Amino acid sequence: LHEKTDKFIIGINFFDMFPFNGYAYVSGMEKWLTDFKIRPAFYHRLAGKFLELALAFDRQFYEVVGPYVDGAQVFDDLGTK
């Protein structure tokens, strides 16, 4: 598609939902928001690990599909507090 159309091709990696939505997915929304407020050290440690994993998956994913896409979609919850 990238070479044969004029469409904007987007790469979507499932693991781009980490570290934020991934935390809620694994722990549940209530625990995610609770940890964020009352256990910030734990929250940041776990979210940091999720971020490391997401970046590692992205590196592998975009090394393969990067030449064939024009952009990347990141679908995390960027507005929840």
KEMARDO-905009 format. One record per atom (N, C-alpha, C): residue in three letters; x, y, z. Coordinates in steps of 0.02 Angstrom, whole numbers. Example, Ala and Ser with C-alpha at 12.3 -4.5 7.8 and 13.67 -1.06 7.14 Angstrom:
2
 rest   east  north     up
  ala    660   -284    390
  ala    615   -225    390
  ala    660   -165    390
  ser    642   -112    354
  ser    684    -53    357
  ser    645      2    394
//
This chain:
81
 rest   east  north     up
  leu     41    -60      0
  leu      0      0      0
  leu     43     63      0
  his     96     61     38
  his    139    121     44
  his    167    142    -24
  glu    187     93    -64
  glu    219    108   -128
  glu    169    116   -185
  lys    109     89   -178
  lys     62     87   -234
  lys      2    133   -228
  thr     -3    169   -172
  thr    -59    216   -164
  thr    -33    283   -139
  asp    -78    331   -139
  asp    -60    396   -111
  asp    -90    403    -40
  lys   -112    348    -11
  lys   -141    348     56
  lys    -87    355    109
  phe   -105    385    165
  phe    -60    392    222
  phe    -67    328    263
  ile    -15    288    266
  ile    -17    223    299
  ile      9    230    371
  ile    -31    206    418
  ile    -14    212    489
  ile      3    144    518
  gly     58    141    555
  gly     76     81    592
  gly     43     83    661
  ile     13     27    680
  ile    -19     24    746
  ile      8    -37    783
  asn     42    -24    837
  asn     70    -77    878
  asn     27    -83    942
  phe      1   -141    955
  phe    -42   -152   1014
  phe     -9   -127   1078
  phe     56   -135   1084
  phe     90   -118   1146
  phe     99    -42   1156
  asp     76     -2   1108
  asp     78     70   1117
  asp     27     95   1168
  met    -15     50   1194
  met    -62     71   1246
  met    -27     75   1314
  phe     34     53   1319
  phe     72     57   1381
  phe    110    123   1382
  pro    125    152   1439
  pro    120    125   1506
  pro     55    141   1541
  phe     13    185   1515
  phe    -45    207   1553
  phe   -105    160   1548
  asn   -133    153   1489
  asn   -190    107   1483
  asn   -170     35   1498
  gly   -108     18   1484
  gly    -84    -50   1500
  gly    -87    -64   1574
  tyr    -71    -14   1614
  tyr    -75    -21   1687
  tyr   -147    -36   1707
  ala   -194      1   1681
  ala   -265    -10   1696
  ala   -288    -77   1669
  tyr   -264    -96   1611
  tyr   -282   -160   1581
  tyr   -260   -219   1625
  val   -200   -215   1652
  val   -173   -268   1694
  val   -202   -266   1764
  ser   -208   -207   1794
  ser   -228   -201   1864
  ser   -301   -183   1875
  gly   -334   -157   1825
  gly   -401   -130   1833
  gly   -398    -55   1842
  met   -449    -21   1817
  met   -451     52   1818
  met   -448     79   1889
  glu   -485     50   1935
  glu   -487     77   2003
  glu   -418     72   2036
  lys   -384     14   2030
  lys   -318      7   2060
  lys   -268     54   2027
  trp   -273     61   1962
  trp   -228    107   1926
  trp   -233    177   1954
  leu   -294    203   1959
  leu   -304    271   1984
  leu   -288    277   2059
  thr   -302    224   2098
  thr   -285    224   2168
  thr   -209    225   2178
  asp   -175    180   2143
  asp   -102    178   2148
  asp    -70    244   2129
  phe    -97    275   2078
  phe    -71    339   2056
  phe    -72    391   2112
  lys   -125    388   2153
  lys   -134    437   2206
  lys   -100    418   2271
  ile   -110    356   2295
  ile    -86    340   2362
  ile    -23    297   2364
  arg     -2    269   2308
  arg     60    230   2304
  arg    101    254   2244
  pro    120    317   2244
  pro    153    345   2185
  pro    220    311   2168
  ala    258    291   2218
  ala    323    259   2204
  ala    312    193   2167
  phe    264    153   2192
  phe    247     90   2158
  phe    221    103   2088
  tyr    176    151   2083
  tyr    147    169   2018
  tyr    201    187   1968
  his    247    229   1987
  his    300    252   1941
  his    347    195   1922
  arg    362    151   1970
  arg    405     93   1954
  arg    372     48   1903
  leu    308     31   1914
  leu    273    -13   1868
  leu    262     20   1801
  ala    242     84   1801
  ala    232    120   1738
  ala    299    125   1700
  gly    354    134   1736
  gly    419    137   1704
  gly    437     71   1669
  lys    421     15   1701
  lys    433    -51   1670
  lys    389    -60   1608
  phe    326    -39   1613
  phe    282    -42   1555
  phe    309      0   1498
  leu    335     59   1514
  leu    365    102   1462
  leu    425     68   1430
  glu    468     38   1470
  glu    526      2   1442
  glu    503    -53   1393
  leu    452    -91   1413
  leu    427   -144   1369
  leu    398   -115   1305
  ala    358    -62   1312
  ala    328    -31   1253
  ala    380     -6   1205
  leu    432     25   1230
  leu    486     50   1186
  leu    523     -7   1152
  ala    534    -62   1188
  ala    568   -120   1159
  ala    525   -150   1104
  phe    460   -158   1116
  phe    415   -184   1064
  phe    412   -137   1004
  asp    408    -72   1018
  asp    407    -23    963
  asp    469    -27    920
  arg    527    -33    952
  arg    590    -38    914
  arg    587    -96    865
  gln    566   -154    890
  gln    563   -213    847
  gln    510   -205    793
  phe    451   -179    812
  phe    396   -171    765
  phe    414   -123    709
  tyr    440    -64    727
  tyr    453    -13    676
  tyr    517    -27    636
  glu    561    -69    662
  glu    618    -91    620
  glu    592   -130    560
  val    538   -168    570
  val    510   -209    517
  val    462   -168    473
  val    414   -134    503
  val    363   -100    463
  val    380    -27    447
  gly    431      0    480
  gly    447     71    471
  gly    453     95    399
  pro    486     57    355
  pro    492     80    286
  pro    426     81    248
  tyr    374     50    275
  tyr    311     43    239
  tyr    254     85    268
  val    269    125    319
  val    217    167    349
  val    239    240    348
  asp    189    284    351
  asp    202    356    351
  asp    197    386    420
  gly    165    351    466
  gly    156    377    533
  gly    141    321    582
  ala    138    339    645
  ala    124    290    698
  ala     65    315    739
  gln     22    269    759
  gln    -34    288    803
  gln    -17    267    874
  val    -21    314    919
  val    -13    300    990
  val    -81    307   1021
  phe   -105    254   1051
  phe   -173    257   1080
  phe   -171    242   1154
  asp   -148    291   1190
  asp   -148    286   1262
  asp   -194    340   1288
  asp   -211    336   1350
  asp   -255    386   1381
  asp   -211    444   1402
  leu   -209    495   1363
  leu   -165    551   1376
  leu   -198    607   1416
  gly   -262    596   1437
  gly   -296    649   1472
  gly   -324    632   1540
  thr   -320    569   1562
  thr   -348    550   1627
  thr   -304    575   1683
  lys   -334    598   1736
  lys   -297    618   1796
  lys   -326    580   1854
//
